[in-house]
Amino acid sequence: MEHRSQLIVVDASVLPDVIGKVLEVKKLLAYREEKSSAAACKRVGISRSAYYKYKDCVFSYEDKLTQRIINLHLTLRDEAGVLSSVLSALYALDANILTVNQNIPIDGVAGVTFSIRLGGEVQTPHALEERLQTVEGVVSVKILSGE
């Protein structure tokens, strides 16, 4: 019989302290504030066995369940500063750029594909699309996919 994951949302205040500490260790390692899980566990105050028991099953709600990730394709004029203007617009909208891939310009335009996590300013992918369309040098914006 295949094991199916069952996700639940629980207020952290009712969970054992070890769960929050596992999240702290994971963050220390991700930010490279500690070089090893042993050092991170020692800093946080949990055993390595507790960390290894829960590390693959414990995620923060924000990290796992509220990712509003959108993939976009933009066609940009091959002019200095256009990509920078798009990046500035995304920053102003509190969008977190996860990946960016720019193709070599052909016929005066270049295709750029972004994967972004929407921030608080943008409520819908279409609002983002409309905002990016107003950036000088943007020829077209197309939403490829989104959560």
Secondary structure, 3 states (H helix, E strand, C coil): CCCCCCCCCCCHHHCCHHHHHHHHHHHHHHCCCCCCHHHHHHHHCCCHHHHHHHCCCCCCHHHHCCCCEEEEEEEEECCCCHHHHHHHHHHHCCCEEEEEEECCCECCEEEEEEEEECCCCCCCHHHHHHHHHCCCCEEEEEEEEEC
